[in-house]
């Protein structure tokens, strides 16, 4: 078990680190911090099992650190170090959940080690009891919500009705409602095994989709489901799409729930202003099937031609036309995702035929199902797709002069692309390539027609344009992000290359 020592006296930290034979006690030195704030920041990055903390420290004291640990629901056991005159603080720390305390003036390393062993054993017991409770919880859940959910799912798969289920759920004219949660692939959260209070059943359709069935009480259930996801699981609203179907009073509606939720999801994807509330039959299934056959194939072909010709203006134009057609024709969400994913894969393949550069970073960022499906509306997906095409155009632009097959030139270019955000110089580039600065500069200029600094500046300005289009950072933050120390120098350089100031560029690309 890992132990963190928190004390503002360096000598105390040094004594504890060196005088206790940690391994003999089944413990491991996990690190040290000079006050509660440094300890809290360290605990955000790395979990600890045991925390030994002084009470009175600058910036953040030990009592506040204990409070934060409990508010964060961490199970780390805390042992408090105290002096004789701050026992009132110790009592408060014990109320907040500290395991034990020890007086610093009389403390011996072995004494502290014994207390830590006791705390370790108590923590292990606590964790074992928690696991047993969770296991019992899962077992109870399987006998209720999950069993009903499995019976409903069996009906969907087999095509046969479950009359007992129908009789139980629709007794005395009961009306049902249903919520479906569609997670993005990068949310890294599975709700398999979770119990939803008030639900008749839940069905885990996949790791990304969970369907819940409730009694329709006349108001939306989506509010409480959303609260569970955002408050209890800490998910942002960009990590999931929540749909609701109400007014379910017939068995045939129950057996078509998944299709109905997909139709509601379709509506929300293309119109985020639409209400989450949906009633059965709100969207024409036949109309949706017809839409699926209308894809921007001609626009896709023209975009790929523009990529083959390295025509930046045409690339941006046809990329925009692709998104316009998708918004107008509104094919199903999954078909739209697949279309964009496949198109970006083709775009990268066409680009690789035109420029002799590594596109691995670009493909990791854009050519993945998770990246595409992270966008829960057509507006967000369209903006991101245009950014992907613009990024590809930027790669063409930065490689326009790069016709050399010389490995040193290629290595210099690759280094600048990877390190442009740092304060690198021509000497740093030469050191990386392992040539003298003067020799590399001459070689690079002869092979590409421009200097190392000109290429580095071009890369930085291209990235700055992307960040400004994204509109998430201020101009001075963009300048720093792309390797400029002085915002004024950045603005002057940007205007010289682009023809307008960063602020004007940002306004033009709203």
N, C-alpha and C positions, 0 to 999 in steps of 0.2 A: 504494500500500500504506500502511495506517495505522500510525502509530508512537505508542507510549505511552512517556512519560518518567517514571521512578520515582526520586525522590531526596528526601531529607529537608531539603536545602538549597534554599530558594526561589530564591536567586541562580543556582544551577546550572540549575534548570528554566527560569528566565526567559531566561538566555543562550542555551540550546539552542533555545528556542522562537523567539527573535527573530533569532538570528545565522545560522541555517541556512536557505537558500532551498530549502525542502522540495520545491516543485513542480519545480524544475530537476533534481532528482535522481529524479523519478518517485515521490516520497513524499508523504504527507499527514499533517499534525499530527493525531493522534488524541486527545490529551488528556494530562493529567499527574496524578501521585499523590504524596503526601508520604511514603508508606511502602508496604511490601508488602501490608498488609492492605487499605488503600484501593484499591491497584491490583487486588488479587484481587476485591474487590467490584465494581469497575468492569468487570473482564473477564467477570464473570457476566452483565452486562447488555449488553455490546457486545464483539464480537470485534475483536482487533487482530492485525496481521500481524507486526509487529516490536515488541519490548519492550526498552527500554534501562533497566537498573536498577542502582542503587547496591548495594553489598554490605551494609554495616553501617547499619541503620536501626532505629528503635524499632518496637515491637509485632510486626512481621513483617519479617525481614531478606530481602535479595535472594536468598540461597541457598535459603531455604524457599519463596520465591515460585517459583523455578525448579523445585523439586521438585513443587510443586502443579501447575504447568503441565504437567509431564510425566505426572503421575499422571492428570490430566484428559484426557490424550491430545490436547492441542491442538498444532498444528504451528507455532505462532508461534515465530519465530526470536528468540533472546535475546542481547543484547550486554551484558556486565557492565562497570560502572564500578568501578575499584578504586584504592586507595592503595598505596604501596610495601610497607607492612608487613602487608597482608592477602592476600598471594598464595596462601597455603594455601587460603583460601576460594575464590579464583578457580579453582584447580585442581579443587576439589570441584564448583564450578558447571559447569566444562567436562565433568566426568564425568557430570553430570546432564543434559547435552545443550545447554548454552549454546553459541552459535555462535562467539563471539569475546569479547575483553575489550579495554579501553583504560584507561590510567592517567590518573586525574583531574588530578594536578598538571601533567602535560605535554599535556593534551588540547586540541586545537584543534577548533572546530566543523566545519571542512572535513574534518579527519581522521576524525571520527566519521561524517560523511556518507558518506565513501568506504567505511567499514566496513559501514554500513547498506545501501549499494548492493550490496556483495558478498553480504551476508546475504539481501537481496531476491532476487538472481539464484539463489542456492543454494536458497531456499525455492520459487521458481517451478519450478526443475528437479525438486525433491523432489515437488511437487504434480503435475507432469506425469507423473512416473514412477509415482506412486500411482494416478493415473487410468488409466494404461496397464495396470497390474497388475489393477485392478478390472475393466477392460474384458475382459482375457484371462480373468479369473475367471468373468465372466458368459458368455463364449463357451464355456468348458469346461463350465459348468453346463448350458447349453442342449443339450449333446451327451449328457448323462446324465439327471439327475433330471427336468429340464424336459421332455425328449423323451418319457420314459416317462409323465410326467404328462399330456402333451398326447395321447398315444395312449389313455390311460385315459379322459380327458375326451371324446375323439372317440367312444368306445364308448357313453358315457352319452348323448351327443347323438344319435348315429345309431341306437342300439338294436342295433348289430351287435357280435358278439364279436370279440376279437383273440386268436386261438389261439396265436400266437407269444408274446404277452405272458403268457398263462395258463401255457404250457409253461415259460417261463423263471422265472416267479415261484413256481409251485407244484411245481417239480422236486423229486424225492426226498421227496415228502410234506411240503414246507415249509409252515409255517403263518405267516400274516401278521397284523399288527396295524396300526391306523391312529389317528392323532390329527387332530382338527380344531380350529383356532383361530378363534374368533368374536370380532372386535374390536368395542369400542364405537365409535360414529361419531365421538366426540370424542377418540379416542386419537391421531389424526394420525400414524399409522404404517402404512406399506405394506411388506409383506414380499415384494413382487414382485421376483423376481431374486435372492433370498437362497438360499444353499445350506445344506441341513440335513445335517450329518454322520450317516452311517449309514442315511439314508433311501433306499429304492429310487426313490421319486418324490415330487414335490410337485405339487399342482394349485392354481393361484390361481383360485378360484371367483369372487372379487370382491376389491375392496380391503379388505373387512371379513372375508373368509373364506379361509383357506388349509387345505388338506387334505394330510396326509403319510401315506405308506405305508412300513412297516418290516417286517422279519422279526420274528415273535413269538419273543422269547428267554426267555419265561417270567416276565418281570417287566415292570412298567409302564414305558412309554416317556414317559408324560406328565411324569415328574419332570424328565428332561433337557430336554424342550421348554419346560417352565415356567421352568427355570433360564436357558435361552437368552433367553427373553422378559424376565425380571426382571433378570438380571445384565447381559447383553450389550446389551439394548435399553433397560433402565432403566424398564420398564413396571411400574406397580402392579397388583396382582391384581384391582383393580376395573376394569381397562381391557380385560380379555379373559375369555372363557369357554373352557375347554379340555375337550374330550370325547375319550374313547378307546373304540375298539372292538377287541376282541381275539378270537382264535380263528377267524380267517378262513381256511378251508381249502378253500372251493369258489368257483368262478367266479361263481355267481349272487350270493354274498355280496359279492364285490368290486364287482359292477355296481350294488348297492343301498347302497353305503357312505354316500352323502350322506343318504339317507332314514334310515338307522340312526343316524347322528350327530345328526340333528334330533330323533329320539326320545330319545336320551340327554340332549341339551340340554334337552328338555322336562322330563325327570325332575329334572335338577339345578336347573332354574329354580324348580320348585315344592317341591323338597326339597333344600336346600343341604347337608344332612347325608349325603345319599346318596353312595356311593363314585363316584369318577370312572370306575372300571373297569366296562365294560359288555360283555356277551356278546351275540352275535347272537340276535335274537328276544326280547329282555328286556322289550319293551313291545308291547302290542297296537295295531297300526296302525288297525284297524277301530274300536277303542274311542276312539282319539284323534280320528278323523273325527267320531264321534258327539258328542264333547265340544265340537267347534268350533261346533256349532249351538246350544249352550246359553250364551247371553250374557245379562248382567243388563240387559236392555232396559227392563224396568219400573222398575228402580232408577235407570237413567239418566234416564228421563223424569221421575221424581219429583225427581231432583236438579236438572234444568233448571227445573222448576216452582218449586223453592225459590229458585233464583237469580233467576227472574223476580219473585218476591215479596220478594227481599232478606231472606229468613229465614235468619239465620246458623245457628241451632240445627238447622233442618231440612237446611241445606246440609251441615253436618258429619255429620249422621246418615246421610243417603242416600249421601254419599261413602264412608262406612265400609261401608255395605251393598254398594256396588259392589265394593269390594275383597274383602269376605267371599265374595261369590258367585263372583268370579274364582278365588279360592283353592280354593273347594269344587269348582267345575266343571272347572277346569284346561283351558281351551282351549289351542291351540298358542301358542307364545311369540309368533310374529309376529302372530297374530290378537289376542292380548292387547295387544301394543304398539299396533297400529292402533286398537283400540277406545279405549284411554286417550288416544291422540293426538287422535283425532276428537272424543272427549268434551270434552277441554280446549279444543279449537277452538270447539265449540258453546257451552261455558260462557263463553268470552270474548265471543263474539258476543251471547249473551243478556245478559251484564253490560253491554255497551256500549249496549244498548237502554235499560238502566235508569239508568245514571249517565253524565253528560256529562263524562268524564275521559279522559285519554290512557291507553291500556292497552298501549302499545308495549313498555314495560319488562317488564310482566307476560308478554306474549306471547313476548318474547325469552327469558325465563327458563324458561317452562313449555310454551309451545305450539310445540314443535319435535320432529322425529323424533329428533334427536341427544340431546336432553334425556331423552326417554322411554326410548330404547334404551341409555342410560348405566347403567341398572339391570339387573343380571344375575340378580336373584332377585325373586320375587313379593313377598317381605317388604320389600325395598328400594324396589321400585316402588310398593307400597301406601303406605308411609310418605311417600314423596315426593308421591304423588297427593293424600293428605290435606293435606299442607302447601300444595299448590297451591290446593286449594279453600278452605282456611283463609285463605290470602293474599287470595283474591278476596273472601271475607267481610270481611276487614279493610279492603279498598278501599271496600266498601259502608259500613262503619261510619264510616270517616274522611270519607265524603261525605254522611253522613246529613243534615247541616244545609246542605249546599251546593246550594241551588236557584237561586242567582244566575246570570244570564247575563252579568254584568258582567265584561269582560275583565281588569280589574285584580285582581278577586277571584280569578278563575281562575288568573291568572299567579302570584299570591301563593301559592295552594294548590300549584301545580306546583313552585314554588321550594322550598317546605317539604318536599315529598315527596322531592325530589332531594338536598337539603342537610341533612336532619334529623340526620345523623351528625356534623355540624360544630357548632361553638359559634356558631350564628347567633342574632341578636337581632331584635327588631321593626324596628330601624333598618336592619339588613342587608336584611330583606325589603322595606322601603320603598324603599331604594336600588335594589334590583333592579327593582321595579315602576315606579320613577321617580315616586313621589308622596311627599309629606311623611309622616312617621311618624304624626302625629296624625290627618291626613285619612284615611290608609289604615286605621288602627285603627277609626275611626268607621264608615267605609264597610263594612269587613269585618264588624263586629259587627251592623250593621243588616241586611246581606244574608244572613248565615249563622246569626245567633243566638248566636254564641260568639266569643271573642276570638282573636287570632292565636296567643297563647301556648297557649290551650286546644287549638286545632287541632294546633299543633306538638307539644304534649305527647301528644296522642292518637295521632299518627302514630308518635312514638318508642316509646310503650308497646306499640302494635300490633306493631311490628318486634321489640321486646324479647320479646314472647310467642312470636313465631316462632322466634327464636334459642334461647329456653329450651326449646321443644319439640324443637329439634334436638339439644340437650344436648352441644354440642361446645365450649362456652365456660363459664367460671366467671361467677358473678353480676357481679363487678366488671368483667370483660371485656365482658359484655353491656352494662353501664351505659355504659362508654366507647364502645362500638360504636354506640350510639344517641344519643350527644351529651350524656350527663350527665358532669359533671366529678367529682362526688362520689357514690360508691356509696350512701352513707346517704340522700342526697336522692333518688336513684333508687329505693331500696327503699321509702321513705316515699310517694313519688308513685305507684309501682306498686301498693302496698297500698290506697291511697286510691281508685284507679280500678278495679282488678281485684277487690279484696275479699280478697286474700291476698298474702303476701310472694312475691317471685320464687322463693325456694327451695321454698315450698309449691306454687306453680304448677308448677314443674319436676317435683316429686314426683307431683303429680296427673296429669301428662301423660306419665308413663313408659309 
